[in-house]
Amino acid sequence: MKTKVRAIAGGIGICRILLFWTSTVLRELFASHETMAAVKGVILRGMSILTPGHDCRGCAGAQAISKKGLFSQ
């Protein structure tokens, strides 16, 4: 189950970063100032999804590694 959660969180993170990068490039090339401001706002709101996704992936990975004995005391 944790492997699936980690994979889903990683996929969401990669998709978000790709979307942020693509929207930034298109905005710089073709958009007006109003559109630029709107895209920056949407990217900022999208960070509320990206950050927990990375946290979830990191926690699941740390738990998987600790079960293998790499972090055990």
Buried (B, 14 or more C-beta within 10 A) or exposed (E): EEEEEBEBBBEBBEEBEEBBEEBBEEBEEEBEEEEEEEBEEEBEEBEEEBEEBBEBBEBBBEEEEEEEEEEEE
